[in-house]
Amino acid sequence: MDAMERITGLVEEVIYYNDENGYGVIALETSDDYVNVAGNLPMIAEGESIIAYGKWVEHPKFGTQFQCEYYEPHFEQDTASIYKFLSSGFIRGVGPATAKKIVDKFQEETLEIIEKYPERLSEISGISLPKAMDIHRDYMKKIEVQNVVSYFMKFGLSPTIAVKVYNTLGSGAIKLCNQNPYIICEKVEKIGFLTVDKIAEEMGIPKNSMERLKSGVIYLMYQVAYNGHTCFPKEELVTEAKTLLDVGETEVENTLSLLLMEGRLINVKKEDIIFYSLPHFYLAESYIAARLQILKQSKCENLSNKLNIDDLCDVSLSEEQKEAITEALKQKVFIITGGPGTGKTTVIKSLLTAFDALNKKVILAAPTGRAAKRISEVTGKNAKTIHRLLEVTHSGGDRPQFERNEQNPLRCDVVIVDEMSMTDSLLFESFLRAFTEKTRIIMVGDCDQLPPVGAGNVLKDMIASGVIPTISFHQIFRQENTSRIVENAHRILNFEEPLYNEENSDFFFVGSPNGEDTVATVCDLVENRLPNFLNISPDKIQVLTPMRKSVLGSVALNNALKQTLNPVRKNQPQKSANGYVFSKFDRVMQTKNDYDIEWETEDGYRGQGIYNGDMGVITDIDLENKEMTILFDEDKIVCYDFMKLENLELSYAVTVHKSQGSEFDAVVIPLVYGYPQLMTQNLLYTAVTRAKTFVCIVGRKSCVTGMIHNNTEQKRHTNLTEFLLEAEEVPF
């Protein structure tokens, strides 16, 4: 980088600051004068002493000012400066009064005390030892974040992205980057290889560096997993690696060989095609196959002859349902699959009654909080998410750790998992590790829905193998009160047009010619027309869209719906992040698993973990302490530090993928155009089946028709089916 000038001084005033991009304008008191400094000033606070690096420029309106490229904290300060710094709100929980007490007590040693001897803060009246340690931790974290943000801004990364790096890699981010900058694109989600490649180039790392080549291939494999694959064909991987790395085939082949030797990749041959896997996916699918085979071959008591199946339910059961119950009472591992209205829930309720009559301990689980809540409501039995069931703990990395495993298994006779189609390979591996061979496993799901968000396709792979006993339901029961939702869902699977706009129907189509008109129609439907027609509040209506980007993507729709339903009001606390302006009462969604975040219920129950797809409502925004409080799933109260907002979005509109496992009173689906890879039959089917009482499609009928006939679901490359077939041949 070119040589830069530097100036040192005290931040007298923050004149302007943009949270989103870190751009600021400050008045800096130097030893000679007051100077206006503008530029990259992330997380700047009044009272800080800094060294700013950049150059002098002549602004046409404001005259001479220093254009800052990046800055570093500089801690040679007098007591007045330290007081101003502490009272600025930089440290959570320290306001002017507390700052004065601390500075009066420790004078020029204040910052050293906070950093190295924080327990001494408890010598001050009103500061307990726990609060003293909180002050220390928050101070150290903010300084660490500032250092990381300043470091990466030198390479052109925005403060938002730099904070994401810190949240993933911690205080060692700078050291790790200096050792190997490519670790960033391997470990930090949504930071691309090309972005990091520019950093590496500035650091002088050559194009043919083996670390660069290896990291590029591993990055591609993580992108493959992000798209749902647990393995990938060698030929396609080599082609993509050549393009990404701008090297020849020989270099890529050598890199693959080295990664195999190091154990960072594993290959397997299937039908004369070589596939590569990241080790954790390969081992997960290997374990699932072996474990299921062991369970299948283990001793299993036939319970079907110990009770009368006709007595299990207060409604008459079909022959399919009776067969499913009989087999579930016989088998150690069993799958029940079928679409909406085919009686899966009735079978689950009947099985719960049966196992209760047989004095068998049953655990009921589902992959997500909303799915667990739904199955709890319809069965009357408490269900837990798989994460909560397995007792997730601090991850210590990018994968969760669970208290429940082979050494500490869950003790029960039966476990029933609903919405099995949402369970990915890594989660199902952990799930199987938590039960002994004595536990009977019953899996229920709809194999026609979208595959899981995570890598793998467990339910479909198990069914495709033919190894696990399975029954598929086809008879439709739920068509009471002229409901068309269930019927239309099955019509979609049968390549038939839905039945729209009948009198007293619950399935409507509203024509709209283009994206802009559709956005306006959707907002009107959610705010006025549907609440009046259905006699419900707007928060009971969920907009589902196939895509994230474009005029009809979730981002644009969310901003439009927020402006309609909950516009920002004057003097109301607000926080900008991720392209949104958040305010009180906004509906929000977590977009990535956070295994460590803590929550508490109103009755004092504590837990941890907020997961991808969890929805909530903002109940408070505290600008002074830089915190946002959110109520998730109507019972979990979570306090978010502003630095942890990168995985939070508005949720007035969500993608269909994010809605899996959820049910909403009414659903609005805008369909005008989209990429063919997205606009598929099973996406439309999944969207329609999220509605309990009402569906309204807005857009073009030609788009709906195209989706109905586009059943070319993108193939997921996985190993599980083959591993199950191989395990079938091995006696355990």
Residue pairs with C-beta under 8 A, 6 or more apart in sequence:
1 154
1 202
4 53
4 54
4 55
4 69
5 53
5 54
5 55
5 56
5 66
6 51
6 52
6 53
7 28
7 30
7 35
7 37
7 51
7 52
7 66
8 30
8 31
8 49
8 50
8 51
8 52
8 74
9 28
9 29
9 30
9 31
9 35
9 49
9 50
9 52
10 28
10 29
10 47
10 48
10 49
10 77
10 81
11 26
11 27
11 28
11 29
11 44
11 45
11 46
11 47
11 48
11 49
11 50
12 26
12 27
12 28
12 29
12 34
12 46
13 26
13 27
13 46
14 24
14 25
14 26
14 44
14 45
14 46
15 24
15 25
15 26
15 27
15 36
16 23
16 24
16 25
17 23
17 24
17 25
17 41
17 44
18 24
19 575
19 576
19 577
19 642
20 158
20 159
20 160
20 576
20 577
21 158
21 159
21 160
22 40
22 41
22 42
22 43
22 149
22 153
22 158
22 159
23 38
23 39
23 40
23 41
24 38
24 39
24 40
24 41
24 42
24 44
25 36
25 37
25 38
25 41
26 36
26 37
26 38
26 41
26 44
27 34
27 35
27 36
27 37
28 34
28 35
28 36
28 37
28 50
28 52
28 66
29 35
35 65
35 66
36 62
36 63
36 64
36 65
36 66
37 52
37 54
37 65
37 66
37 68
38 59
38 65
38 66
38 67
38 68
39 54
39 66
39 67
39 68
39 69
40 68
40 69
40 70
40 71
40 150
40 153
40 159
41 52
41 68
41 71
42 146
42 149
42 150
42 153
42 159
42 162
43 142
43 145
43 146
43 149
43 159
44 50
44 71
45 85
45 88
45 89
45 90
46 84
46 85
46 88
47 77
47 81
47 82
47 83
47 84
47 85
47 86
47 87
47 88
47 90
48 73
48 85
48 88
48 90
49 73
49 74
49 75
49 76
49 77
49 81
49 85
50 71
50 72
50 73
50 74
51 71
51 72
51 74
52 66
52 68
52 70
52 71
53 68
53 69
53 70
53 71
53 72
54 66
54 67
54 68
54 69
54 70
55 66
55 67
55 69
56 64
56 65
56 66
56 67
57 64
57 65
57 66
57 67
58 64
59 65
69 153
69 154
70 150
70 151
70 153
70 154
71 150
72 147
72 150
73 143
73 146
73 147
75 111
77 85
77 108
77 111
78 108
79 103
79 107
79 108
79 110
82 103
82 108
82 110
82 111
83 99
83 100
83 103
86 94
86 98
86 99
86 102
86 103
86 110
87 94
87 95
87 96
87 99
87 100
89 95
89 624
89 625
89 626
90 139
90 142
91 135
91 138
91 139
91 142
92 134
92 138
92 625
92 626
92 627
92 641
93 131
93 134
93 135
93 138
93 625
94 102
94 135
95 624
98 126
98 127
101 124
101 125
101 126
101 127
102 110
102 113
102 114
102 121
102 124
102 127
103 110
105 123
105 124
106 113
106 120
113 120
113 121
114 121
114 135
114 136
114 139
115 136
115 139
115 140
118 132
118 133
118 135
118 136
119 129
119 132
119 133
120 132
121 127
121 131
121 132
121 135
121 136
122 128
122 129
122 131
122 132
127 135
144 166
144 170
144 171
145 163
145 166
145 643
147 174
148 162
148 163
148 165
148 166
148 171
148 173
148 174
149 159
149 162
149 163
149 166
151 162
151 173
151 174
151 177
152 161
152 162
152 165
152 173
152 177
152 199
153 159
153 162
155 198
155 199
155 202
156 198
157 165
157 195
157 199
160 577
160 578
160 646
161 191
163 643
163 646
164 188
164 189
164 190
164 191
164 646
165 173
165 184
165 188
165 191
166 173
166 643
167 643
167 644
167 646
168 187
168 188
168 189
168 398
169 176
169 183
169 184
169 187
169 188
176 183
177 183
177 184
177 199
178 203
180 211
180 215
181 196
181 199
181 200
181 203
181 205
182 193
182 196
182 200
182 211
182 212
182 214
182 215
182 216
182 219
183 215
184 191
184 196
184 199
185 191
185 192
185 193
185 195
185 196
185 215
185 219
186 215
186 218
186 219
186 222
187 398
189 226
189 592
193 215
193 216
193 219
193 220
193 244
194 244
197 212
200 209
200 212
205 211
205 212
206 212
207 245
207 246
207 247
208 247
208 251
210 255
210 258
212 245
213 245
213 247
213 251
213 252
213 255
214 255
214 258
214 259
214 264
216 241
216 244
216 245
216 255
217 237
217 241
217 252
217 255
217 256
217 259
217 265
218 259
218 264
218 265
218 278
219 244
220 237
220 240
220 241
220 244
221 232
221 237
221 265
221 276
221 277
221 278
222 278
224 232
224 237
224 717
225 278
225 281
225 455
226 455
228 451
228 452
228 454
228 455
228 456
228 457
228 714
228 716
229 455
229 716
229 717
229 718
230 277
230 281
230 282
230 284
230 285
230 425
230 455
230 456
230 716
230 717
230 718
230 719
230 720
231 268
231 275
231 276
231 277
231 281
231 282
231 717
231 718
231 719
232 275
232 276
232 277
232 717
233 273
233 274
233 275
233 717
234 256
234 267
234 273
234 274
234 275
234 276
235 273
237 256
237 276
238 249
238 252
238 253
238 256
241 247
241 252
241 255
242 248
242 249
242 252
245 251
245 252
256 265
256 276
259 265
260 266
260 267
263 279
264 278
264 279
265 276
265 277
265 278
265 279
266 276
266 277
266 278
266 279
266 282
267 274
267 275
267 276
267 277
268 274
268 275
268 277
268 282
268 719
268 722
269 275
270 719
270 722
275 717
275 719
277 719
280 399
280 426
281 425
281 426
281 455
281 456
281 719
282 719
283 429
284 425
284 426
284 428
284 429
284 456
285 425
285 429
285 456
285 718
285 719
285 720
285 723
286 719
286 723
287 429
287 432
287 433
288 425
288 428
288 429
288 432
288 458
288 720
288 723
289 720
289 723
289 724
289 726
289 727
290 723
290 727
290 732
291 432
291 433
292 333
292 432
292 462
292 467
292 468
292 724
292 727
293 467
293 724
293 727
293 728
293 730
293 732
294 437
294 732
295 332
295 333
295 437
295 441
296 331
296 332
296 333
296 467
296 468
297 731
297 732
298 332
298 437
300 330
300 331
300 332
300 440
302 329
302 330
303 329
303 330
303 354
303 358
303 360
304 325
304 326
304 327
304 329
304 330
306 358
307 354
307 357
307 358
309 317
309 322
309 325
309 326
309 350
309 354
310 317
310 322
312 325
312 350
312 351
312 353
312 354
313 346
313 349
313 350
313 353
315 346
317 325
317 343
317 346
317 350
318 343
318 475
318 477
320 342
320 343
320 471
320 473
320 474
320 475
321 343
321 346
321 347
321 350
321 473
323 471
324 336
324 347
324 471
324 473
325 347
325 350
325 351
325 354
327 334
327 469
327 471
328 334
328 336
328 347
328 351
328 440
328 442
329 351
329 354
331 440
331 469
332 440
332 441
333 440
333 441
333 443
333 468
333 469
334 440
334 441
334 442
334 443
334 468
334 469
334 470
334 471
335 420
335 443
335 444
335 445
335 459
335 462
335 463
335 468
335 469
335 470
335 471
336 344
336 347
336 442
336 443
336 444
336 445
336 470
336 471
336 473
337 344
337 444
337 445
337 446
337 447
337 459
337 463
337 470
337 471
337 472
337 473
338 344
338 446
338 472
338 473
338 474
339 446
339 448
339 473
339 476
339 486
339 489
339 490
339 493
339 689
340 446
340 478
340 485
340 486
340 489
340 689
341 476
341 477
341 478
341 479
341 486
341 489
341 490
342 473
342 474
342 475
342 476
342 477
343 473
343 475
343 477
344 444
344 446
344 473
345 375
345 378
345 379
346 477
347 444
348 364
348 375
348 379
348 416
348 418
348 444
349 378
349 379
351 362
351 414
351 416
351 442
352 362
352 364
352 379
352 381
352 416
355 362
355 413
355 414
356 362
360 413
360 414
361 411
361 412
361 413
361 414
362 381
362 412
362 413
362 414
362 415
362 416
363 384
363 389
363 410
363 412
363 414
363 415
363 416
364 375
364 376
364 379
364 381
364 382
364 383
364 384
364 415
364 416
364 418
365 372
365 383
365 384
365 385
365 386
365 389
365 415
365 416
365 417
365 418
366 372
366 374
366 375
366 383
366 384
366 385
366 386
366 417
366 418
366 419
366 661
367 385
367 386
367 417
367 419
367 420
367 422
367 423
367 427
367 452
367 661
368 385
368 419
368 422
368 611
368 613
368 614
368 660
368 661
368 662
369 385
369 611
369 614
369 632
369 633
370 613
370 614
370 615
370 633
370 661
370 662
370 663
371 385
371 418
371 419
371 422
371 661
371 662
372 383
372 384
372 385
373 383
373 633
374 661
374 662
374 663
375 383
375 418
375 419
376 382
376 383
383 418
385 611
386 417
386 423
386 427
386 430
386 431
387 400
387 402
387 427
387 593
387 595
387 609
387 611
388 607
388 609
389 404
389 410
389 434
390 402
390 403
390 404
390 405
390 410
390 430
390 431
390 434
391 402
391 403
391 404
392 400
392 401
392 402
392 403
392 595
392 608
392 609
393 400
393 401
393 402
393 403
393 595
393 608
394 401
394 595
394 596
394 608
395 401
395 595
395 596
399 426
400 430
400 593
400 595
400 609
402 430
402 433
402 434
404 410
404 433
404 434
405 430
405 433
405 434
406 433
409 434
409 435
409 436
410 434
410 435
410 439
411 436
412 435
412 439
413 438
413 439
413 440
414 439
414 440
414 441
414 442
415 435
415 439
415 440
415 441
415 442
416 442
416 443
416 444
417 423
417 431
417 441
417 442
417 443
417 444
417 445
418 444
418 445
419 444
419 445
419 446
419 660
419 661
420 443
420 444
420 445
420 458
420 459
421 445
421 446
421 447
421 449
421 450
421 451
421 452
421 459
421 460
421 660
422 445
422 449
422 452
422 453
422 660
422 661
423 431
423 452
423 458
423 459
424 452
424 453
424 454
424 455
424 456
424 458
425 454
425 455
425 456
425 458
425 718
425 720
426 454
426 455
426 456
427 454
428 456
428 458
432 441
435 441
443 459
443 462
445 459
446 689
447 459
447 460
447 463
447 472
448 493
448 682
448 685
449 660
449 682
449 685
449 686
449 689
450 656
450 657
450 660
450 682
450 683
450 686
451 457
451 460
451 716
452 458
452 660
453 612
453 613
453 657
453 658
453 660
456 716
456 718
456 720
457 716
457 718
457 720
458 720
461 718
461 720
461 721
461 724
462 468
462 470
462 720
462 721
462 724
463 470
464 721
465 720
465 721
465 724
465 725
465 728
467 724
467 725
467 727
467 728
468 724
476 486
476 487
476 490
478 486
479 486
479 487
482 502
482 504
482 505
482 506
483 506
484 498
484 499
484 502
484 505
484 506
484 507
485 506
485 507
485 688
485 689
485 691
485 693
485 694
485 695
487 499
488 498
488 499
488 507
488 688
488 695
489 685
489 688
489 689
491 497
491 498
491 499
492 498
492 681
492 684
492 685
492 688
492 708
493 681
493 685
495 681
495 708
495 709
495 711
496 708
497 701
497 704
497 705
497 708
498 507
498 509
498 688
498 697
498 704
499 505
499 507
500 507
500 508
500 509
500 697
501 507
501 508
501 509
506 693
506 694
506 695
507 694
507 695
508 694
508 695
508 696
508 697
509 696
509 697
509 698
509 701
509 704
510 521
510 525
510 696
510 697
510 698
511 699
511 700
511 701
512 518
512 521
512 670
512 672
512 698
512 699
512 700
513 672
513 700
514 672
515 550
515 551
515 552
515 672
515 673
516 551
518 551
518 552
518 670
518 672
518 698
518 699
519 551
519 552
519 556
519 557
519 560
519 670
521 698
522 543
522 557
522 560
522 561
522 653
522 668
522 670
522 698
523 560
523 561
523 564
525 541
525 668
525 696
525 698
526 538
526 541
526 543
526 561
526 564
526 565
526 652
526 668
527 538
527 564
527 565
530 536
530 538
530 541
530 666
530 668
530 694
530 696
531 537
531 538
531 541
534 665
534 666
534 693
534 694
536 665
536 666
538 565
539 587
540 664
540 665
540 666
541 664
541 665
541 666
541 667
541 668
542 653
542 654
542 659
542 662
542 664
542 666
542 667
542 668
542 690
543 557
543 561
543 652
543 653
543 654
543 667
543 668
543 669
543 670
544 653
544 654
544 655
544 656
544 659
544 667
544 668
544 669
544 687
544 690
545 552
545 553
545 554
545 557
545 653
545 654
545 655
545 656
545 669
545 670
546 655
546 656
546 671
546 674
546 678
546 679
546 683
546 687
547 553
547 554
547 655
547 674
547 675
547 678
548 554
548 555
548 655
549 555
549 556
550 556
550 674
552 670
552 672
552 673
552 674
554 649
554 653
554 654
554 655
554 658
555 579
555 580
555 649
557 652
557 653
557 670
558 580
558 649
558 650
558 651
558 652
558 653
559 579
559 580
559 650
561 650
561 652
561 653
562 580
562 581
562 586
562 650
562 652
565 652
566 583
566 585
566 586
568 574
568 581
568 583
569 583
572 583
572 584
573 583
573 584
573 621
573 622
573 623
574 581
574 582
574 583
574 621
575 581
575 582
575 583
575 621
575 623
575 628
575 642
575 645
576 582
577 642
577 645
577 646
577 648
578 645
578 646
578 648
578 649
580 649
580 650
582 588
582 618
582 621
582 628
582 645
582 648
582 650
583 618
583 621
584 618
584 619
584 620
584 621
585 617
585 618
585 619
586 617
586 618
586 650
587 615
587 616
587 617
587 650
587 651
587 652
588 615
588 616
588 617
588 618
588 630
588 648
588 649
588 650
588 651
589 613
589 614
589 615
589 616
589 648
589 649
589 650
589 651
589 654
589 658
590 610
590 611
590 612
590 613
590 614
590 615
590 616
590 632
590 647
590 648
591 612
591 613
591 647
591 648
591 649
591 658
592 612
592 647
593 609
593 610
593 611
593 612
594 609
594 610
594 611
594 644
594 647
595 608
595 609
596 608
596 609
597 608
597 609
597 610
597 638
597 640
597 644
598 606
598 607
598 608
598 638
599 606
599 607
599 608
599 609
599 610
599 632
599 636
599 637
599 638
600 606
600 607
600 636
600 637
601 635
601 636
601 637
602 635
602 637
607 636
610 632
610 636
610 638
612 658
613 658
613 659
613 660
613 661
613 662
614 632
614 633
615 632
615 633
615 651
615 654
615 662
616 630
616 631
616 632
616 633
616 636
616 638
617 630
617 631
618 628
618 629
618 630
619 629
619 630
619 631
619 637
620 627
620 628
620 629
621 627
621 628
621 629
622 628
622 629
626 641
626 642
626 643
627 639
627 640
627 641
627 642
628 639
628 640
628 642
628 645
629 637
629 638
629 639
629 640
630 637
630 638
630 640
631 637
631 638
632 638
640 648
656 683
656 686
656 687
656 690
657 683
659 686
659 687
659 690
660 686
662 690
663 690
663 691
663 692
664 690
664 691
664 692
665 691
665 692
665 693
665 694
666 691
666 692
666 693
666 694
666 695
666 696
667 687
667 688
667 690
667 691
667 694
667 695
667 696
668 696
668 697
668 698
669 684
669 687
669 688
669 695
669 696
669 697
669 698
670 697
670 698
670 699
671 679
671 684
671 697
671 698
671 699
671 700
671 703
671 704
671 707
672 699
672 700
672 703
673 679
673 700
673 703
674 703
676 710
677 714
679 703
679 706
679 707
679 710
680 707
680 710
680 711
680 712
680 713
680 714
681 707
681 708
681 709
681 710
681 711
681 713
682 711
682 713
683 707
684 704
684 707
684 708
688 695
697 704
